[in-house]
Each structure stands twice: as structure tokens, then as C-alpha cells.
Amino acid sequence: MTKLSTIKEFARWLPRSTNAIAGKPLRTVLLWQLLATSVIALIAGYLTGSAGAISALLGGLVMMVAVSVFAVMTWGNKVRSAGEILRTLVRAEAGKIGVIVLQLWLVLTAYESVVPVVFIGTFIVAVLIYPIALLVRD
């Protein structure tokens, strides 16, 4: 198998556009999370300085990345039964939780100037926005 045919084989599994992965519910959730994170970052930046603003941005980003991982893991699966749907959702949810735990650990250990209250607070707000996807129709 040549390199070109390997690349073509890999590329056929990739989405043709970002809209293929990001349906309307996901785009809505990510937009609301981005808006909430931005507002909190502005307020935290005003009250606590740049460390607070960065902490707020990181807190919201943790959940936005996790939601995107969930979407990628559930996208494009040719499910044929309720059991397959359930397995796919459980795997995607486990992946999302794993990414959240890893990112929380990375931020709290790597970023020395983190403002924990702002970081965790913004993360919680982003988590609470996530169920909005259930209310948005495609």
C-alpha cells in the first residue's frame, strides 16, 4: 500500500465539513458556553486581574473541549440496535469524563496562578449549560 493510498483511506473517514460533526444542538451549547465563559472571564479579570480571567477561560474551555470529544466519539456511527446506541453513548460519556478529569488535573497542576474559585465556578457554569443540547432541535 502506498503512502498516497493510505492517506486517502484515512481521509475518507474524516468529516467533509465541521457541520457534519457540529449539529445545531452542539453548536448552540458551545456558543452558550463560550458566551458564559467570556462574560465570567471579563468579570473575573476586572475583579482579580489577568490570572482570574485566564482561570475563567480555562474553566470554560475544559467543558467545551469535553463536549467536542463527546461529539466526535458519537458522530458517524452506523448504529443498528438500541444496544449499539447505548454502548456508543456510554463510551462517549466515559471519554468525555476522562478528558474532563485530565484537563482539570493539568490546569490545577500546571498553571500556578490559577484562581481556584473562578476556575471551578466557570467550569460548573459550563457543565450546567450542557443539558441545553437536549432542548435544541436539529
BADRENVO-66995 format. One record per residue (C-alpha): z, y, x; residue in one letter; residue number from 0. Coordinates in Angstrom, 2 decimals, padded with zeros to 5 digits. Each point is the difference from the previous one (the first is absolute). Layout:
BEGIN
+---------+---------+---------+------+-----+
!      c3 !      c2 !      c1 ! rest !  nr !
+---------+---------+---------+------+-----+
!       Z !       Y !       X !    A ! NUM !
...
+---------+---------+---------+------+-----+
***
This chain:
BEGIN
+---------+---------+---------+------+-----+
!      c3 !      c2 !      c1 ! rest !  nr !
+---------+---------+---------+------+-----+
!  000.00 !  000.00 !  000.00 !    M !   0 !
! -000.98 !  003.34 !  001.49 !    T !   1 !
!  002.19 !  003.08 !  000.06 !    K !   2 !
! -002.21 !  001.77 ! -002.53 !    L !   3 !
!  000.18 ! -002.84 ! -002.51 !    S !   4 !
!  003.78 ! -000.16 !  000.46 !    T !   5 !
!  000.27 !  003.72 ! -000.72 !    I !   6 !
! -002.23 ! -000.33 ! -003.07 !    K !   7 !
!  002.08 ! -002.93 ! -001.25 !    E !   8 !
!  003.19 !  002.03 !  000.41 !    F !   9 !
! -001.53 !  003.13 ! -001.56 !    A !  10 !
! -001.02 ! -001.76 ! -003.19 !    R !  11 !
!  003.70 ! -000.43 ! -000.87 !    W !  12 !
!  000.75 !  003.70 !  000.40 !    L !  13 !
! -000.04 !  002.27 ! -003.05 !    P !  14 !
! -003.15 !  002.06 ! -000.46 !    R !  15 !
!  002.01 !  003.16 ! -000.70 !    S !  16 !
!  003.59 !  001.12 ! -000.21 !    T !  17 !
! -000.32 !  000.06 ! -003.79 !    N !  18 !
! -000.41 ! -003.78 !  000.06 !    A !  19 !
!  003.60 ! -000.31 !  001.16 !    I !  20 !
!  001.50 !  003.12 ! -001.46 !    A !  21 !
! -000.31 ! -000.29 ! -003.75 !    G !  22 !
!  001.16 !  002.81 ! -002.23 !    K !  23 !
!  003.63 ! -001.25 ! -000.24 !    P !  24 !
!  000.32 ! -000.19 !  003.78 !    L !  25 !
! -001.63 !  003.38 !  000.56 !    R !  26 !
!  002.32 !  001.54 ! -002.61 !    T !  27 !
!  003.12 ! -001.51 !  001.57 !    V !  28 !
! -001.01 !  001.04 !  003.51 !    L !  29 !
! -000.81 !  003.53 ! -001.19 !    L !  30 !
!  003.36 !  000.38 ! -001.76 !    W !  31 !
!  001.81 ! -001.43 !  003.02 !    Q !  32 !
! -001.86 !  002.39 !  002.29 !    L !  33 !
!  000.83 !  002.98 ! -002.22 !    L !  34 !
!  003.67 ! -000.93 ! -000.30 !    A !  35 !
!  000.26 ! -000.65 !  003.74 !    T !  36 !
! -001.63 !  003.35 !  000.78 !    S !  37 !
!  002.31 !  001.94 ! -002.30 !    V !  38 !
!  003.08 ! -001.72 !  001.42 !    I !  39 !
! -001.27 !  000.58 !  003.56 !    A !  40 !
! -000.42 !  003.73 ! -000.71 !    L !  41 !
!  003.49 !  000.27 ! -001.46 !    I !  42 !
!  001.55 ! -002.10 !  002.78 !    A !  43 !
! -001.87 !  002.00 !  002.63 !    G !  44 !
!  001.35 !  003.23 ! -001.44 !    Y !  45 !
!  003.59 ! -001.32 ! -000.21 !    L !  46 !
!  000.27 ! -002.16 !  003.13 !    T !  47 !
! -002.91 !  000.97 !  002.22 !    G !  48 !
! -002.89 ! -001.99 !  001.36 !    S !  49 !
!  002.03 ! -003.20 !  000.44 !    A !  50 !
!  000.72 ! -000.05 ! -003.73 !    G !  51 !
! -003.65 !  000.61 ! -000.88 !    A !  52 !
! -001.15 ! -002.79 !  002.31 !    I !  53 !
!  002.69 ! -002.31 ! -001.39 !    S !  54 !
! -001.20 !  000.69 ! -003.54 !    A !  55 !
! -003.63 ! -000.63 !  000.96 !    L !  56 !
!  000.94 ! -003.27 !  001.67 !    L !  57 !
!  002.09 ! -001.08 ! -003.00 !    G !  58 !
! -002.91 !  000.49 ! -002.39 !    G !  59 !
! -002.50 ! -001.50 !  002.42 !    L !  60 !
!  001.98 ! -003.24 !  000.19 !    V !  61 !
! -000.60 ! -000.67 ! -003.69 !    M !  62 !
! -003.59 !  001.28 ! -000.02 !    M !  63 !
! -000.94 ! -002.41 !  002.80 !    V !  64 !
!  001.80 ! -002.85 ! -001.79 !    A !  65 !
! -001.87 !  000.70 ! -003.26 !    V !  66 !
! -003.27 ! -000.02 !  001.92 !    S !  67 !
!  000.89 ! -003.36 !  001.61 !    V !  68 !
!  000.73 ! -001.41 ! -003.47 !    F !  69 !
! -003.37 !  001.24 ! -001.25 !    A !  70 !
! -001.90 ! -001.52 !  002.92 !    V !  71 !
!  001.78 ! -003.34 ! -000.43 !    M !  72 !
! -000.84 ! -000.19 ! -003.71 !    T !  73 !
! -003.53 !  001.37 !  000.19 !    W !  74 !
! -002.99 ! -002.29 ! -000.26 !    G !  75 !
!  001.81 ! -003.24 ! -000.80 !    N !  76 !
! -002.03 ! -002.30 ! -002.21 !    K !  77 !
!  002.86 ! -001.30 ! -002.10 !    V !  78 !
! -000.65 ! -002.79 ! -002.45 !    R !  79 !
!  003.40 ! -000.73 ! -001.48 !    S !  80 !
!  003.31 !  001.61 ! -000.83 !    A !  81 !
!  001.59 ! -001.89 !  002.89 !    G !  82 !
! -002.47 !  001.50 !  002.48 !    E !  83 !
!  000.65 !  003.48 ! -001.38 !    I !  84 !
!  003.73 ! -000.51 !  000.37 !    L !  85 !
! -000.34 ! -001.34 !  003.57 !    R !  86 !
! -002.19 !  002.96 !  000.96 !    T !  87 !
!  002.45 !  002.53 ! -001.46 !    L !  88 !
!  003.02 ! -001.67 !  001.62 !    V !  89 !
! -001.72 ! -000.07 !  003.41 !    R !  90 !
! -001.06 !  003.64 ! -000.34 !    A !  91 !
!  003.50 !  001.05 ! -001.06 !    E !  92 !
!  001.52 ! -001.92 !  002.93 !    A !  93 !
! -002.46 !  001.71 !  002.35 !    G !  94 !
!  000.87 !  003.39 ! -001.48 !    K !  95 !
!  003.73 ! -000.61 !  000.44 !    I !  96 !
! -000.55 ! -001.20 !  003.57 !    G !  97 !
! -001.96 !  003.14 !  000.83 !    V !  98 !
!  002.71 !  002.18 ! -001.57 !    I !  99 !
!  002.78 ! -001.68 !  002.00 !    V ! 100 !
! -001.99 !  000.26 !  003.23 !    L ! 101 !
! -000.82 !  003.67 ! -000.52 !    Q ! 102 !
!  003.57 !  000.92 ! -000.97 !    L ! 103 !
!  001.25 ! -001.71 !  003.14 !    W ! 104 !
! -002.63 !  001.67 !  002.18 !    L ! 105 !
!  000.73 !  003.49 ! -001.28 !    V ! 106 !
!  003.77 ! -000.35 !  000.14 !    L ! 107 !
! -000.07 ! -001.38 !  003.55 !    T ! 108 !
! -002.91 !  001.90 !  001.54 !    A ! 109 !
!  000.37 !  003.50 ! -001.45 !    Y ! 110 !
!  003.22 !  001.40 !  001.45 !    E ! 111 !
! -000.02 !  003.22 ! -002.04 !    S ! 112 !
! -000.27 ! -001.72 ! -003.37 !    V ! 113 !
!  002.00 !  001.58 ! -002.80 !    V ! 114 !
!  001.15 ! -003.19 ! -001.77 !    P ! 115 !
!  000.79 !  001.58 ! -003.37 !    V ! 116 !
! -003.42 !  001.64 ! -000.20 !    V ! 117 !
! -001.83 ! -003.07 !  001.31 !    F ! 118 !
!  001.66 ! -002.49 ! -002.36 !    I ! 119 !
! -000.05 !  002.47 ! -002.91 !    G ! 120 !
! -003.75 !  000.57 !  000.30 !    T ! 121 !
! -000.56 ! -003.74 !  000.34 !    F ! 122 !
!  001.98 ! -000.62 ! -003.21 !    I ! 123 !
! -002.01 !  002.65 ! -001.88 !    V ! 124 !
! -003.24 ! -001.65 !  001.17 !    A ! 125 !
!  001.31 ! -003.41 ! -001.09 !    V ! 126 !
!  000.86 !  001.38 ! -003.45 !    L ! 127 !
! -003.52 !  001.41 ! -000.37 !    I ! 128 !
! -001.59 ! -003.42 !  000.70 !    Y ! 129 !
!  000.48 ! -001.40 ! -003.56 !    P ! 130 !
! -002.28 !  002.77 ! -001.32 !    I ! 131 !
! -002.88 ! -002.33 !  000.90 !    A ! 132 !
!  000.99 ! -002.16 ! -002.96 !    L ! 133 !
! -000.63 !  002.93 ! -002.35 !    L ! 134 !
! -003.41 !  001.07 !  001.37 !    V ! 135 !
! -003.10 ! -001.63 ! -001.44 !    R ! 136 !
! -003.10 ! -000.69 !  002.06 !    D ! 137 !
+---------+---------+---------+------+-----+
***
